[in-house]
Amino acid sequence: MAKYAFFLGCIAPLRYPGIEKSTREVFKALGVELVDLKGANCCPAPGVIKSFSKTTWLAAAARNLALAEKEGLDIVTICNGCYGSLFDAAHELHEDKNLLADVNKILAEIGMKYSGGTKVRHFAEVLFKEVGIEAIKAAVKKPVDLKAAAFYGCHFLKPGKIKNLDDPENPKILDELITATGATSMPRLQKMMCCGAGGGLRSQFGETAMKLTKANLENMKAGGASVIVDVCPFCHLQFDAGQKDIGFNFPVLHLSQLYGIAFGMNAKDLGLDVHITPVKL
């Protein structure tokens, strides 16, 4: 059985606990064991902390990597931002031993050390590469008849030359993971546009953020989608909370919730009742 240290991040457990619950249940059904990463801190978000202090960002990320290393496990995340932050930090610390030494001087102050060996995986990557589409199809109990807008987000596939998950400009991985449930992944214009929330844009430049959100929703509607399927709680929050003021009413599902539906979980366990935009499927 595959086994990973489960990095929750901030938004899922605080705003969308159903994403956490559905991820746990889906992975259990697929034979993947998730081990709680006890004592984990924020990833931390590179668009904020790294902008002010790269060393602080690396040290905070390395603390999480060290916790997983102590358990002898790689990390799996359910958030693009967490994935981007932890993956990038792990990559830099693995490639630059001097940087690793500097970070370990900081970690030593709290009695910790990181050797540079932890790998960081996105949950969708694990589903696609480790579990596989055929095993997912075999676990589906209730095929889903939905027209979905696959939303990749910014940090899942990029930097493409380092992550090597898919073509970052014309990806297929999420579309295939969606169609494995019986749903249809609908084409649309500007598929790789930002949701509008990233890099502090949502908090500092709300109007600009909402222009991006609105453009995405218009493209989704024009493409014939009836539901949004994302792989990041922050994108999830932006669409769920943002659309109510601009005239849209798209149900928003994290991929784990879509799988939960297909695997026969009930709406309450999936946390669909806590969405701001009602999810009626």
Contacts in CASP RR format, 6 or more apart in sequence:
PFRMAT RR
TARGET T0000
AUTHOR 0000-0000-0000
METHOD contacts of the structure
MODEL  1
MAKYAFFLGCIAPLRYPGIEKSTREVFKALGVELVDLKGANCCPAPGVIK
SFSKTTWLAAAARNLALAEKEGLDIVTICNGCYGSLFDAAHELHEDKNLL
ADVNKILAEIGMKYSGGTKVRHFAEVLFKEVGIEAIKAAVKKPVDLKAAA
FYGCHFLKPGKIKNLDDPENPKILDELITATGATSMPRLQKMMCCGAGGG
LRSQFGETAMKLTKANLENMKAGGASVIVDVCPFCHLQFDAGQKDIGFNF
PVLHLSQLYGIAFGMNAKDLGLDVHITPVKL
1 31 0 8 1.000
1 32 0 8 1.000
1 33 0 8 1.000
2 31 0 8 1.000
2 32 0 8 1.000
2 33 0 8 1.000
2 126 0 8 1.000
2 130 0 8 1.000
2 131 0 8 1.000
3 32 0 8 1.000
3 33 0 8 1.000
3 34 0 8 1.000
3 35 0 8 1.000
3 73 0 8 1.000
4 32 0 8 1.000
4 33 0 8 1.000
4 34 0 8 1.000
4 35 0 8 1.000
4 73 0 8 1.000
4 74 0 8 1.000
4 75 0 8 1.000
4 76 0 8 1.000
4 121 0 8 1.000
4 126 0 8 1.000
5 35 0 8 1.000
5 36 0 8 1.000
5 37 0 8 1.000
5 67 0 8 1.000
5 68 0 8 1.000
5 71 0 8 1.000
5 73 0 8 1.000
5 74 0 8 1.000
5 75 0 8 1.000
5 76 0 8 1.000
6 23 0 8 1.000
6 24 0 8 1.000
6 34 0 8 1.000
6 35 0 8 1.000
6 36 0 8 1.000
6 37 0 8 1.000
6 76 0 8 1.000
7 37 0 8 1.000
7 40 0 8 1.000
7 43 0 8 1.000
7 64 0 8 1.000
7 68 0 8 1.000
7 75 0 8 1.000
7 76 0 8 1.000
7 77 0 8 1.000
7 78 0 8 1.000
7 82 0 8 1.000
7 86 0 8 1.000
8 20 0 8 1.000
8 37 0 8 1.000
8 40 0 8 1.000
8 78 0 8 1.000
9 40 0 8 1.000
9 42 0 8 1.000
9 43 0 8 1.000
9 77 0 8 1.000
9 78 0 8 1.000
9 79 0 8 1.000
9 82 0 8 1.000
9 233 0 8 1.000
10 42 0 8 1.000
10 43 0 8 1.000
11 79 0 8 1.000
11 233 0 8 1.000
11 234 0 8 1.000
11 236 0 8 1.000
11 237 0 8 1.000
12 18 0 8 1.000
12 19 0 8 1.000
12 20 0 8 1.000
12 78 0 8 1.000
12 79 0 8 1.000
12 233 0 8 1.000
13 20 0 8 1.000
15 233 0 8 1.000
15 237 0 8 1.000
16 233 0 8 1.000
16 236 0 8 1.000
16 237 0 8 1.000
16 254 0 8 1.000
16 271 0 8 1.000
16 274 0 8 1.000
16 275 0 8 1.000
17 271 0 8 1.000
17 274 0 8 1.000
18 257 0 8 1.000
18 269 0 8 1.000
18 270 0 8 1.000
18 271 0 8 1.000
18 272 0 8 1.000
18 274 0 8 1.000
19 78 0 8 1.000
19 233 0 8 1.000
19 236 0 8 1.000
19 254 0 8 1.000
19 256 0 8 1.000
19 257 0 8 1.000
19 271 0 8 1.000
20 78 0 8 1.000
21 269 0 8 1.000
21 270 0 8 1.000
21 271 0 8 1.000
22 254 0 8 1.000
22 256 0 8 1.000
22 257 0 8 1.000
22 259 0 8 1.000
22 260 0 8 1.000
22 265 0 8 1.000
22 269 0 8 1.000
22 270 0 8 1.000
22 271 0 8 1.000
23 34 0 8 1.000
23 78 0 8 1.000
23 123 0 8 1.000
23 256 0 8 1.000
24 34 0 8 1.000
25 260 0 8 1.000
25 263 0 8 1.000
25 265 0 8 1.000
25 269 0 8 1.000
26 256 0 8 1.000
26 259 0 8 1.000
26 260 0 8 1.000
26 263 0 8 1.000
27 33 0 8 1.000
27 34 0 8 1.000
27 123 0 8 1.000
28 34 0 8 1.000
29 139 0 8 1.000
29 263 0 8 1.000
30 127 0 8 1.000
30 131 0 8 1.000
30 135 0 8 1.000
30 136 0 8 1.000
30 139 0 8 1.000
31 131 0 8 1.000
32 126 0 8 1.000
32 130 0 8 1.000
32 131 0 8 1.000
34 76 0 8 1.000
35 71 0 8 1.000
35 73 0 8 1.000
37 64 0 8 1.000
37 67 0 8 1.000
37 68 0 8 1.000
37 71 0 8 1.000
37 75 0 8 1.000
38 67 0 8 1.000
39 67 0 8 1.000
40 64 0 8 1.000
40 67 0 8 1.000
41 60 0 8 1.000
41 63 0 8 1.000
41 64 0 8 1.000
42 60 0 8 1.000
43 60 0 8 1.000
43 61 0 8 1.000
43 64 0 8 1.000
43 77 0 8 1.000
43 79 0 8 1.000
43 81 0 8 1.000
43 82 0 8 1.000
43 84 0 8 1.000
43 85 0 8 1.000
43 86 0 8 1.000
44 57 0 8 1.000
44 60 0 8 1.000
44 61 0 8 1.000
44 85 0 8 1.000
45 81 0 8 1.000
45 85 0 8 1.000
45 199 0 8 1.000
46 57 0 8 1.000
46 81 0 8 1.000
46 84 0 8 1.000
46 85 0 8 1.000
46 88 0 8 1.000
47 198 0 8 1.000
47 199 0 8 1.000
47 200 0 8 1.000
48 199 0 8 1.000
48 200 0 8 1.000
49 56 0 8 1.000
49 57 0 8 1.000
49 60 0 8 1.000
50 57 0 8 1.000
50 85 0 8 1.000
55 102 0 8 1.000
55 103 0 8 1.000
55 106 0 8 1.000
57 85 0 8 1.000
57 89 0 8 1.000
58 89 0 8 1.000
58 92 0 8 1.000
58 93 0 8 1.000
58 99 0 8 1.000
58 103 0 8 1.000
59 103 0 8 1.000
59 106 0 8 1.000
59 107 0 8 1.000
61 85 0 8 1.000
61 86 0 8 1.000
61 89 0 8 1.000
61 90 0 8 1.000
62 89 0 8 1.000
62 93 0 8 1.000
62 103 0 8 1.000
62 104 0 8 1.000
62 107 0 8 1.000
62 114 0 8 1.000
63 107 0 8 1.000
63 110 0 8 1.000
63 112 0 8 1.000
63 114 0 8 1.000
64 75 0 8 1.000
64 86 0 8 1.000
65 75 0 8 1.000
65 86 0 8 1.000
65 89 0 8 1.000
65 90 0 8 1.000
65 93 0 8 1.000
65 114 0 8 1.000
65 116 0 8 1.000
65 117 0 8 1.000
65 118 0 8 1.000
65 120 0 8 1.000
66 107 0 8 1.000
66 112 0 8 1.000
66 113 0 8 1.000
66 114 0 8 1.000
66 118 0 8 1.000
68 74 0 8 1.000
68 75 0 8 1.000
68 118 0 8 1.000
69 114 0 8 1.000
69 115 0 8 1.000
69 116 0 8 1.000
69 117 0 8 1.000
69 118 0 8 1.000
74 118 0 8 1.000
74 119 0 8 1.000
74 120 0 8 1.000
74 121 0 8 1.000
75 86 0 8 1.000
75 118 0 8 1.000
75 119 0 8 1.000
75 120 0 8 1.000
75 121 0 8 1.000
76 121 0 8 1.000
76 122 0 8 1.000
76 123 0 8 1.000
76 126 0 8 1.000
77 83 0 8 1.000
77 86 0 8 1.000
77 120 0 8 1.000
77 121 0 8 1.000
77 122 0 8 1.000
77 123 0 8 1.000
78 123 0 8 1.000
78 231 0 8 1.000
78 233 0 8 1.000
78 254 0 8 1.000
78 256 0 8 1.000
79 232 0 8 1.000
79 233 0 8 1.000
79 234 0 8 1.000
80 122 0 8 1.000
80 153 0 8 1.000
80 154 0 8 1.000
80 155 0 8 1.000
80 156 0 8 1.000
80 231 0 8 1.000
80 232 0 8 1.000
80 234 0 8 1.000
80 235 0 8 1.000
81 155 0 8 1.000
81 232 0 8 1.000
81 234 0 8 1.000
83 120 0 8 1.000
83 121 0 8 1.000
83 122 0 8 1.000
83 155 0 8 1.000
83 156 0 8 1.000
84 120 0 8 1.000
84 155 0 8 1.000
86 120 0 8 1.000
87 120 0 8 1.000
87 163 0 8 1.000
90 116 0 8 1.000
90 117 0 8 1.000
90 118 0 8 1.000
90 119 0 8 1.000
90 120 0 8 1.000
91 162 0 8 1.000
92 99 0 8 1.000
93 99 0 8 1.000
93 100 0 8 1.000
93 103 0 8 1.000
93 114 0 8 1.000
93 116 0 8 1.000
94 100 0 8 1.000
94 116 0 8 1.000
94 117 0 8 1.000
100 114 0 8 1.000
100 116 0 8 1.000
103 114 0 8 1.000
104 113 0 8 1.000
104 114 0 8 1.000
107 113 0 8 1.000
107 114 0 8 1.000
122 156 0 8 1.000
122 165 0 8 1.000
122 231 0 8 1.000
123 231 0 8 1.000
123 255 0 8 1.000
123 256 0 8 1.000
124 156 0 8 1.000
124 173 0 8 1.000
124 174 0 8 1.000
124 177 0 8 1.000
124 231 0 8 1.000
124 255 0 8 1.000
125 165 0 8 1.000
125 173 0 8 1.000
127 136 0 8 1.000
127 177 0 8 1.000
127 255 0 8 1.000
127 259 0 8 1.000
128 173 0 8 1.000
128 176 0 8 1.000
128 177 0 8 1.000
133 176 0 8 1.000
133 177 0 8 1.000
133 180 0 8 1.000
136 177 0 8 1.000
136 180 0 8 1.000
136 181 0 8 1.000
136 259 0 8 1.000
137 180 0 8 1.000
139 262 0 8 1.000
139 263 0 8 1.000
140 180 0 8 1.000
140 181 0 8 1.000
140 182 0 8 1.000
140 262 0 8 1.000
140 263 0 8 1.000
141 262 0 8 1.000
141 263 0 8 1.000
141 264 0 8 1.000
142 261 0 8 1.000
142 262 0 8 1.000
142 263 0 8 1.000
142 264 0 8 1.000
143 181 0 8 1.000
143 182 0 8 1.000
143 262 0 8 1.000
144 181 0 8 1.000
144 182 0 8 1.000
144 183 0 8 1.000
144 258 0 8 1.000
144 261 0 8 1.000
144 262 0 8 1.000
144 281 0 8 1.000
145 182 0 8 1.000
145 183 0 8 1.000
146 183 0 8 1.000
146 184 0 8 1.000
146 226 0 8 1.000
146 227 0 8 1.000
146 258 0 8 1.000
146 281 0 8 1.000
147 183 0 8 1.000
147 184 0 8 1.000
147 186 0 8 1.000
147 224 0 8 1.000
147 225 0 8 1.000
147 226 0 8 1.000
147 227 0 8 1.000
148 178 0 8 1.000
148 183 0 8 1.000
148 184 0 8 1.000
148 185 0 8 1.000
148 186 0 8 1.000
148 225 0 8 1.000
148 226 0 8 1.000
148 227 0 8 1.000
148 228 0 8 1.000
148 229 0 8 1.000
148 253 0 8 1.000
148 258 0 8 1.000
149 185 0 8 1.000
149 186 0 8 1.000
149 188 0 8 1.000
149 220 0 8 1.000
149 223 0 8 1.000
149 225 0 8 1.000
149 227 0 8 1.000
149 228 0 8 1.000
149 229 0 8 1.000
149 250 0 8 1.000
150 174 0 8 1.000
150 175 0 8 1.000
150 178 0 8 1.000
150 185 0 8 1.000
150 191 0 8 1.000
150 229 0 8 1.000
151 174 0 8 1.000
151 195 0 8 1.000
151 216 0 8 1.000
151 228 0 8 1.000
151 229 0 8 1.000
151 230 0 8 1.000
151 231 0 8 1.000
151 235 0 8 1.000
151 239 0 8 1.000
152 171 0 8 1.000
152 174 0 8 1.000
152 191 0 8 1.000
152 192 0 8 1.000
152 231 0 8 1.000
153 192 0 8 1.000
153 194 0 8 1.000
153 195 0 8 1.000
153 230 0 8 1.000
153 231 0 8 1.000
153 232 0 8 1.000
153 235 0 8 1.000
154 194 0 8 1.000
154 195 0 8 1.000
154 198 0 8 1.000
155 232 0 8 1.000
156 165 0 8 1.000
156 174 0 8 1.000
156 231 0 8 1.000
156 232 0 8 1.000
157 163 0 8 1.000
157 165 0 8 1.000
157 166 0 8 1.000
157 167 0 8 1.000
157 168 0 8 1.000
157 171 0 8 1.000
157 173 0 8 1.000
158 168 0 8 1.000
159 168 0 8 1.000
160 168 0 8 1.000
165 171 0 8 1.000
165 173 0 8 1.000
166 172 0 8 1.000
166 173 0 8 1.000
168 192 0 8 1.000
169 192 0 8 1.000
171 192 0 8 1.000
174 185 0 8 1.000
174 229 0 8 1.000
174 231 0 8 1.000
174 255 0 8 1.000
175 185 0 8 1.000
177 255 0 8 1.000
178 185 0 8 1.000
178 229 0 8 1.000
178 255 0 8 1.000
178 258 0 8 1.000
179 185 0 8 1.000
181 258 0 8 1.000
181 259 0 8 1.000
181 261 0 8 1.000
181 262 0 8 1.000
182 262 0 8 1.000
183 229 0 8 1.000
183 258 0 8 1.000
186 220 0 8 1.000
186 223 0 8 1.000
186 224 0 8 1.000
186 225 0 8 1.000
187 223 0 8 1.000
188 219 0 8 1.000
188 220 0 8 1.000
188 222 0 8 1.000
188 223 0 8 1.000
188 224 0 8 1.000
188 225 0 8 1.000
189 219 0 8 1.000
189 222 0 8 1.000
190 215 0 8 1.000
190 216 0 8 1.000
190 219 0 8 1.000
191 219 0 8 1.000
193 212 0 8 1.000
193 215 0 8 1.000
193 216 0 8 1.000
193 219 0 8 1.000
194 201 0 8 1.000
194 212 0 8 1.000
195 212 0 8 1.000
195 213 0 8 1.000
195 216 0 8 1.000
195 230 0 8 1.000
195 234 0 8 1.000
195 235 0 8 1.000
195 238 0 8 1.000
195 239 0 8 1.000
196 202 0 8 1.000
196 208 0 8 1.000
196 209 0 8 1.000
196 210 0 8 1.000
196 212 0 8 1.000
196 213 0 8 1.000
196 216 0 8 1.000
196 238 0 8 1.000
197 209 0 8 1.000
197 213 0 8 1.000
197 234 0 8 1.000
197 235 0 8 1.000
197 237 0 8 1.000
197 238 0 8 1.000
198 209 0 8 1.000
198 234 0 8 1.000
201 208 0 8 1.000
201 209 0 8 1.000
201 212 0 8 1.000
202 209 0 8 1.000
202 238 0 8 1.000
209 238 0 8 1.000
210 242 0 8 1.000
210 245 0 8 1.000
210 246 0 8 1.000
213 238 0 8 1.000
213 239 0 8 1.000
213 242 0 8 1.000
213 243 0 8 1.000
213 246 0 8 1.000
214 246 0 8 1.000
214 248 0 8 1.000
216 239 0 8 1.000
217 239 0 8 1.000
217 243 0 8 1.000
217 246 0 8 1.000
217 248 0 8 1.000
217 250 0 8 1.000
220 228 0 8 1.000
220 250 0 8 1.000
221 248 0 8 1.000
221 250 0 8 1.000
225 250 0 8 1.000
226 250 0 8 1.000
226 251 0 8 1.000
227 250 0 8 1.000
227 251 0 8 1.000
227 252 0 8 1.000
227 253 0 8 1.000
227 281 0 8 1.000
228 239 0 8 1.000
228 250 0 8 1.000
228 251 0 8 1.000
228 252 0 8 1.000
228 253 0 8 1.000
229 253 0 8 1.000
229 254 0 8 1.000
229 255 0 8 1.000
229 258 0 8 1.000
230 236 0 8 1.000
230 239 0 8 1.000
230 252 0 8 1.000
230 253 0 8 1.000
230 254 0 8 1.000
230 255 0 8 1.000
231 254 0 8 1.000
231 255 0 8 1.000
232 254 0 8 1.000
233 254 0 8 1.000
236 252 0 8 1.000
236 254 0 8 1.000
239 250 0 8 1.000
239 252 0 8 1.000
239 277 0 8 1.000
240 252 0 8 1.000
240 275 0 8 1.000
240 276 0 8 1.000
240 277 0 8 1.000
241 276 0 8 1.000
241 277 0 8 1.000
242 276 0 8 1.000
243 249 0 8 1.000
243 250 0 8 1.000
243 277 0 8 1.000
244 276 0 8 1.000
244 277 0 8 1.000
249 277 0 8 1.000
249 278 0 8 1.000
250 277 0 8 1.000
251 275 0 8 1.000
251 277 0 8 1.000
251 278 0 8 1.000
251 279 0 8 1.000
251 280 0 8 1.000
251 281 0 8 1.000
252 275 0 8 1.000
252 277 0 8 1.000
252 279 0 8 1.000
253 261 0 8 1.000
253 279 0 8 1.000
257 270 0 8 1.000
257 271 0 8 1.000
257 272 0 8 1.000
260 270 0 8 1.000
261 270 0 8 1.000
261 281 0 8 1.000
267 273 0 8 1.000
267 279 0 8 1.000
272 279 0 8 1.000
272 281 0 8 1.000
END
